[in-house]
Amino acid sequence: MAASRTPRDTGNIAKLDTKKYLDKFKRTGELADRALSRYGEPTMSLEELRAALDRELPPGFSLTEFVLREREAAW
C-alpha cells in the first residue's frame, strides 16, 4: 500500500524567490566570504581532508552522525 501524501502549504517557499530574500541570501554570502577570507584558500583538497580524518578517527566513527547528535543535544 502506498503512503498517503498530504498537501503542503508552499506559499512560504515562493517568498524565497522575491528580491527581498534574494538580497538577504546575497548579503549573507558576502558576510560569510568576508569572515572566512582571513583564512585564505584551502591548503588541501577535500579528498585529502577526508583521508586525514579517516586516519585520525576511530574505525566506524561517523563525523556526520557525531555532529548531528551534538547539535540535537544542544537544543
JOTACOR-V327626 format. One record per residue. N is the residue number from 1. PSI is psi in whole degrees, 0 to 359 (NA if undefined). Layout:
# JOTACOR-V327626
n->N psi->PSI
n->N psi->PSI
This chain:
# JOTACOR-V327626
n->1 psi->133
n->2 psi->147
n->3 psi->140
n->4 psi->145
n->5 psi->140
n->6 psi->142
n->7 psi->145
n->8 psi->150
n->9 psi->113
n->10 psi->11
n->11 psi->323
n->12 psi->329
n->13 psi->321
n->14 psi->330
n->15 psi->331
n->16 psi->342
n->17 psi->357
n->18 psi->157
n->19 psi->322
n->20 psi->311
n->21 psi->324
n->22 psi->321
n->23 psi->321
n->24 psi->316
n->25 psi->319
n->26 psi->314
n->27 psi->319
n->28 psi->318
n->29 psi->318
n->30 psi->318
n->31 psi->320
n->32 psi->317
n->33 psi->316
n->34 psi->317
n->35 psi->325
n->36 psi->350
n->37 psi->330
n->38 psi->343
n->39 psi->349
n->40 psi->191
n->41 psi->154
n->42 psi->144
n->43 psi->353
n->44 psi->156
n->45 psi->166
n->46 psi->322
n->47 psi->319
n->48 psi->320
n->49 psi->315
n->50 psi->318
n->51 psi->319
n->52 psi->317
n->53 psi->319
n->54 psi->324
n->55 psi->324
n->56 psi->327
n->57 psi->151
n->58 psi->152
n->59 psi->136
n->60 psi->359
n->61 psi->129
n->62 psi->112
n->63 psi->321
n->64 psi->311
n->65 psi->321
n->66 psi->313
n->67 psi->317
n->68 psi->318
n->69 psi->317
n->70 psi->320
n->71 psi->316
n->72 psi->323
n->73 psi->333
n->74 psi->345
n->75 psi->NA
